[in-house]
Amino acid sequence: MMHLIFLLQDTIPAAATTATNATQAGKEVEPIRFFEMLMNGGVMVIPIMLLLFFTLYIIIERAIYYNKVAKTSESLINEIRLQLGAGKIEAAQITAGKANTAEGNILESGIALIGRPLSEIEGMMEKQTSVEIGMMEKKLGWLGLVAGTAPILGFIGTIGGVIVIFHTISVEGEITIDTIS
């Protein structure tokens, strides 16, 4: 049994080397270029690539927007707290608005109603929170549409390619690697 293992270890690499040498001697292997391979994919590659670029656009745009509005600042809250403690309601509202963040907008909506019942202030801040969340979720529905559409386009392209292969085989009457590729 041990001799068989040693024999296989010696013959498998030798067979692989022989096959590689035979391939190299018979035909020069061309390197695969990604762009050429992509363009050989057919017409369905174009809408899939467009969907890819559209998806990247939405991801980058949303990341920039989130980075801008999702900032939280302890100094903003402290500054507003000091201004409210000093009775400067309008200054606190302006400070919150200048922050240009979701947190600032929510605080601004609450400060605007100071003097009214607490439940009314809370309700307004919850409404503003819903508005801010809606603004953050804006355009994300498109990602769901792309996620559903792109695989279907890929399947259509694959089926079209298989149909072309079968047509080529039926015309040439033989099945070879060159016919299939």
C-alpha positions in Angstrom: 0.0 0.0 0.0 2.8 2.4 0.9 4.5 1.7 -2.5 1.3 2.6 -4.3 1.2 6.0 -2.5 4.8 6.7 -3.4 4.2 5.6 -7.0 1.2 8.0 -7.3 3.1 10.8 -5.8 5.8 10.4 -8.4 3.5 9.9 -11.4 0.9 12.6 -10.8 3.3 15.6 -11.0 5.0 14.0 -14.0 1.7 13.6 -15.8 0.8 17.2 -15.1 4.1 18.4 -16.4 3.7 16.3 -19.6 0.2 17.7 -20.2 1.4 21.2 -19.7 4.4 20.8 -22.0 2.1 19.2 -24.7 -0.3 22.2 -24.4 2.5 24.7 -24.7 4.1 22.9 -27.6 0.9 22.6 -29.6 -0.6 26.0 -29.1 0.4 29.4 -27.6 -1.9 30.2 -24.7 -3.2 33.8 -24.9 -3.7 35.7 -21.7 -7.3 36.6 -20.8 -8.0 40.3 -20.9 -10.9 41.3 -18.6 -12.4 43.9 -20.8 -12.3 41.7 -23.9 -13.9 38.9 -21.9 -16.6 41.3 -20.7 -17.4 42.5 -24.2 -17.7 38.9 -25.4 -20.5 38.5 -22.9 -22.9 40.0 -25.5 -25.5 42.8 -25.5 -26.8 42.0 -22.0 -23.5 43.1 -20.5 -24.3 46.8 -21.3 -27.4 47.2 -19.2 -25.8 45.2 -16.4 -22.8 47.5 -16.4 -25.1 50.5 -16.4 -26.9 49.1 -13.4 -23.5 48.6 -11.7 -22.5 52.3 -12.3 -26.0 53.4 -11.1 -25.6 51.4 -7.9 -22.1 52.8 -7.3 -23.5 56.3 -7.8 -26.3 55.7 -5.2 -23.9 54.1 -2.7 -21.4 57.0 -3.0 -24.1 59.7 -2.9 -25.8 58.2 0.1 -22.5 57.7 2.0 -21.6 61.4 1.4 -25.1 62.5 2.6 -25.0 60.3 5.7 -21.5 61.5 6.5 -22.9 65.1 6.3 -26.2 64.8 8.3 -25.5 62.0 10.7 -22.9 63.8 12.7 -23.6 64.2 16.4 -21.9 66.9 18.4 -21.8 67.1 22.1 -20.6 70.7 21.8 -23.8 71.6 19.9 -26.0 70.2 22.6 -23.9 71.9 25.3 -24.1 75.3 23.4 -27.9 75.0 23.0 -28.3 74.0 26.6 -26.3 77.1 27.7 -28.3 79.4 25.4 -31.6 77.9 26.6 -30.4 78.3 30.2 -29.7 82.0 29.6 -33.2 82.4 28.0 -31.9 82.9 24.5 -34.5 80.7 22.7 -34.0 82.3 19.2 -30.2 82.1 19.5 -30.6 78.4 20.4 -32.9 77.8 17.5 -30.5 79.5 15.1 -27.5 77.5 16.5 -29.4 74.2 16.0 -30.3 75.2 12.4 -26.7 76.2 11.6 -25.5 72.7 12.5 -27.1 71.5 9.2 -27.4 67.9 10.6 -30.3 65.7 11.4 -29.7 66.2 15.1 -29.7 70.0 14.6 -32.9 69.9 12.6 -34.7 67.8 15.2 -33.5 70.1 18.0 -34.5 73.1 16.1 -38.1 71.8 15.7 -38.3 71.1 19.4 -36.9 74.5 20.4 -39.4 76.3 18.1 -42.2 75.0 20.3 -40.8 75.9 23.7 -43.5 77.2 25.9 -46.1 74.7 24.6 -47.0 71.4 26.3 -44.3 68.8 26.5 -46.3 66.2 24.5 -46.7 68.7 21.6 -42.9 69.3 21.6 -42.2 65.6 21.7 -44.7 65.0 18.9 -43.1 67.7 16.7 -39.6 66.2 17.3 -40.8 62.7 16.4 -42.3 64.1 13.2 -39.0 65.8 12.4 -37.2 62.6 13.2 -39.4 60.8 10.7 -38.7 63.4 8.1 -34.9 63.1 8.7 -35.1 59.3 8.4 -37.1 59.6 5.2 -34.4 61.9 3.8 -31.7 59.3 4.7 -33.7 56.5 3.1 -34.3 58.5 -0.1 -33.1 56.6 -3.2 -32.5 53.3 -1.4 -35.6 51.8 -3.1 -33.6 52.0 -6.3 -31.1 49.6 -4.9 -33.8 47.0 -4.4 -35.0 47.5 -8.0 -31.4 47.0 -9.3 -30.9 44.0 -7.0 -34.0 42.4 -8.6 -33.3 43.4 -12.2 -29.6 42.7 -12.6 -29.8 38.9 -12.0 -32.7 38.6 -14.5 -30.6 40.4 -17.1 -27.8 38.0 -16.4 -30.0 35.0 -16.8 -31.4 36.4 -20.1 -27.8 36.8 -21.3 -26.9 33.3 -20.3 -29.9 31.8 -22.0 -29.2 33.8 -25.1 -25.6 32.5 -25.1 -26.7 28.9 -24.7 -29.2 29.3 -27.6 -26.3 30.7 -29.8 -24.1 27.6 -28.8 -26.9 25.2 -29.7 -27.5 27.0 -33.0 -23.8 26.9 -33.9 -23.6 23.2 -33.0 -26.7 22.5 -35.2 -25.2 24.4 -38.2 -21.7 22.9 -37.9 -22.9 19.4 -37.0 -20.1 18.7 -34.5 -19.4 19.4 -30.9 -15.9 20.7 -30.2 -14.5 23.2 -27.7 -14.1 25.7 -30.5 -17.8 25.4 -31.4 -18.9 25.9 -27.8 -16.6 28.8 -27.1 
